[in-house]
Amino acid sequence: MTMTGAFGIYAVMTSFTIAYLAGGSVSGVNIMACLNRAAGTVIACVYAVTVVYVMELSSMQRAPVVVPRLFVACAIVGFQYPATYIRSFPLYSCTGTCAGFTVALLLIEYFDQSEFTVTIAMNRIIDTFITVFIYLEATLLAILTKVVAGIDQRFSRIYSHIVPPATLSSSSRSPKEIKVDNALRKPAAGAAVAVVHHQYNLLSVEKMKLFAVLVICFVVLSAVFANAAKGAVPGSDIQTPKGSTLVKIGPKGSKLYKLNTEGSVYEDTPFILNLAHGSSYEQGYDTAYLMGDKFIENYNNLMVSMLGDEWWEPAVAGIISKFLNWQWNSYLKLQMPEEYLDELRGMTNGGQAAGYAEDIGAIAGWGITLANFPGSLENLVLILKDEKAHPHRQFEEDMRAHGMSMEIFQAMVKKIKKNWNGLTCSMFGVWGSRTNEGKLYTGRNLDWLKDSGISKSKLITIHRPQNGYAHATIGWAGIWGAITGISSKGITVHEANLESNDISFRGFPWVLRLRHVMAHAQNLEEALNIWKNTQSTVGFNHGIGSAADKEAVCLETMFGNDAVFHANDPREQNLVVNGEQIGLARPEAVFRTNHGYDPYTIQHYMWNGTNAYKNSIERYKVFPEQFDSYASQQVKISYKEAVSIAALVGEKGLDHIYDCDGPFDEASNILSVAYDPAEVIAYTAWENGHESTWKPAACNTYLAIDLKPWFAM
């Protein structure tokens, strides 16, 4: 039973199975129990999964809670009748017993999380077959041991005839035994038997030891590989959190929760910060009061990740903070609506009230600035050139006032560049005839600085603007704004890097611009109007999805141009560059990685001909490949397929697009989200583990987070 602990979460059930199988006293009965056990498990799992799918297809989940619970209860009780009938046959009774209790165990889980029911069902089948395999191997080993012992006994009996016991008289033996005795007493025959028996004794012991070791090694390796195979498909693990736990309440009424994610892979479960109805200042105040320590910790984690942890690195981090402070105060915050500046003022005061020496509002501003950096850090010099040509104040004086110089700036960039990687993000939207009920599904991957430590403080923030729509941002403490998110109106927002030489910080920082769209738009027309009336900064691809329109668009943005792309756009369709078709637009779908198709985009793109460009194209091709595959199989895309699409494109390394086998040396996927905008559900996965145990988000548990109850609070 110790060995079965290698299987992971189902070790208890696996160990129970071995004990159950080993309980019989007749070997044939145990072998039959193995087969019955496997058959009962398969029958039960297929039945349980069928019940789950019937409920999903019938939309029973949307009915009052008593309806699906009553249906599940009836399904459990109803299954016991055929199970009991099977138990009436002595030879197959184990099949009925196993099927009966397995169905009950699986469907009881459905009360809390249907996706987990399906996952358990599939894993239970795997575990049972592994267990049966282990038990049969152990049984085989025991039988072989008995065979060897029997042969040994035969040799011993023969050998005993060479020197019969002195007390055994001739009169007590049969004529046949006496004849054999006389033959064996011949010197040659006796010597031969003695030698064979001696050699057999020596060899049999060593062979049995070797055989036992080989069998044990094979069993253990089988278990390990089988367990690893369970999570080998990106996006295959979807679970619903089992509620949440209140951690603390802020002075202005906001509440901080932790999701209950038992059964998921996450070592550090996500926080949900549910901001109270009130002013922007009050929401910022509670944010810093409740999460200020996590903001500080994550900013420090980012600095260590970029710079290393040598003793002198804090001095370099101080220089970076000065640069971020300069860019934030002199440029990026100037076009921000007052509601967002009020939030940061509240953060400063809320952090002070909580006793933090650091300015939490300033840290939030630094995080916004850092998120606005170009993918290639050397292109920051283009930002400074633009600022020198269009200074908010006298450029050199402003730079010196913030403790900076060009020499310090160049040294800073050189230092950060060593560890700066990732920024190979992606996004998509799909709808219409391709999807279940014609609904819109969207998704987004963030591929950035992996294993930085920020995922210890995963954070979903519920924002409640006084004059706007509630919306959720998904990411981490300290990264203030929308890396990605969804609103109560079913608006989803997305981003992917688009390296350009047409960049500036004289605009609306994108992480707050995306929040502004969610807060003030309820359809695509309103969202695009907001976009047109605000200023882009650095090159990015963006996506906006709308449940009301059942459609999504992509935007290729630079300081001087915003190009909107709808499905099957002629600029993208069949575009050929250097003899390679890189335009693969599709009807009822939009998708982007890290290159673009508008002529202005292509003219100002900075990664042409680079490995980053080739990588972007390869990941881009996965989207139409998946859409075409589902269409050819007549599969309507649901949330499960949307999760799978997002997970496949998340940067795991081009050799691991379709698997999670590792190693993940080239991986950088730290956040992967798929949305069902009509149902306001976010399927969210984060990176997990550290160093050798690190895995990209796409290979971890996707948490199905229904945001409707949170928005309704």
C-alpha positions, 0 to 999 in steps of 0.5 A: 500500500505504501507504493500506491502513494505515488499515484497522487490524490487517489492514493487512498482509493487505490490502496483500498482497492488493493486491500479489497482484492487481497482479502480473498483466500482463494487465488482464483477468486482474487483474479476474478475480483480484479476483473469484476472490480475493473468492470464495475468501475468502468460501468459506474464512471460511464453512467456518472459522466452520462448523468453529468452531460445530460444535466449540462445539455438540458441546462438543468444547472440554471434551474433552482438548486433543488431541481439538479440535486433531486435529479442527481439523487434519483440517478444515484438511487435508480442505479442501485436497482441494476447494481443489486441485480448484478450482485445476485450472481455470485460470480459477478457480485463484485461488479455490482458492489463496486458499481453501486458505491462508485456511482454514489461517490462520483455523483455526490461530488456533482452537488458542488462541481460538475467538472470535477465529477468528470475528472474524478471519473476518468482518473478513477478508471485509470487508478482502478486499472493500475491497481488491478495491474499491480495486484495481478503482478503481485499475484504472479510473483507469489505464484512463481515463488510457489513454483520455485518452492515446489521445484526445490521440494522435488529436488530435496525429495530426490536428493534425500534418496541418496542418503536415506534416514538411518531409521527408515528400514527396507521393510517400510519402503515399497519395491519401487522406492528401493529400486530408485534408491539403488539407482541413485546410490550409484556414485555418478547419479548421486553426484550429478543430482547433488551438484544440480541441486546445489547449483539450483539452490544458489541460482534460484535464490538470486534469481528470485531476488532479481526478479522481485526487484525488477517487478517492483521497479516496473510496478513503481514506474508504471504508477509514476508514468500513469500518474504523470499521463493524467495531466499531460493534456493542456487544459484537461483539468477544469474544477469549480472552487468549493466556495470561499473563506472570508479572511478579513474586512476593510475599514470601508466595508470591502471584504477579502476572501480566499477561494477554496480550491481543494483538489486543484494543483495550487499551493497558494490559493487565489484571493478575491478582493470584493470591493465595497460600494463606495467612492474610488478613493474608498475602494483604493483605501481598502485595497491597500489596507487589506492587500498592501503587504502583498503589493510590497511583497510582489513588487520586491519579487519582481525586482529580484526576478529581474535583477537577482538577489545579490547584496547590491541589487537593492540599490539597482532596484532603487534606481528602477523605482526612480525611473518608474516614478519619473515616467508615471508622474511626468507622463503616463498618469496625465491622461488618466481619468480622475476616478483612477487617480483617486484610487491610488490616493486612497491606496497611499492613505490606506497603506499608511493606516495599515502601518506600512512604511511603503507608499502602496499608491506609488507601488501601484503606479510603478506596476502600471508603468512596468506593464506598459514597457515594450517587449524589447527593453532597448526600445525604451530609448524610443520612449525617451526620444519621444519625451525629449521631443515632446517634454511635459517639463524641461526634459533634462531637468525633469530627469535629474529631479527624479534622480536619473541620467542617460548613463544610469538609464542605459546601465539599468536597461542593460541589467534588467535585460538579462532576465527580461523574457516572455511577452509572447502573449495570445488571445482569441474569440469564437462565436456563431455557427462554431459554438454551442448555442452560437455563444461567444467564447474568448481567451487570453494567455499572459506569457511573461516573467515566469517563477518570479514569486508573484503567484503566491498572491494570485488576485481577482479584484471585483471593482465597483465604479460609482458611475459604471459597471462592476467588473473583475480583473484577474492577475496578482496583487501589485499589478493594478489594472486589467491584465485581463478581465470581464464585466457584469455586462459580459465585456471581456478584455485581452492583450498581447505584445506587438513590438513597434517603433511607434511608441510613447508614454503620452497616452492612457496606460493600457491596463487601466484603459481596458478597465475603463472599457469594462466599466463604461461599455455594455457592447462593442460599439460603446467599447470601440467609441471609448477606445477611439476617444483615448490615446494608445501608447506602446505597441500592443494587440488587444481584444474586446469581446461582447456577450451582447453582440456575440462577437469579438474584435482584435485591435492592433494598436500603436501610438499613431494608429489603432486598427480594428479587425473583425472576423475574416478581415481581408487585410489578414486573409491569405496574407503571404510574406516571403513566400509563406502564408501567414494570414489565416483569418476565419469566419466567426473568429478572431485571434492574435499572437505577437504580430499584425496585419494592418499595413501600418502595423507591418511598417512599424513592426520591430520583430520582422525576421526574428525568432520571436516573429517565427514563434508568433506565427507558429502559435498563431497557426494553432488557432485556425488549426483548432477551429477547422478541426472542431468544424470538420468533426462537427463539434460545437465549441463549448467552454471546455473546447475554449479552455483547450484552445487557450491552453494549447497556445499558452507558451509552453515551448513550441515542442510542447504545444500539445502536451505538458510533459516538459521540460519547460525551459522555453515556457513563460505562460503564467496566466491562462484564462477562457471566458464564457461572457454570456454566463459571466464565468472565467476559467482561470489558470495560473503558473504553479510550483518553483524551479524544478517543479514549476509548470506553466498555467496551461498545464495546471487547474483551470478554476471555473469562477462564476462571477455573477454572484460576486457582481450581485453582492 
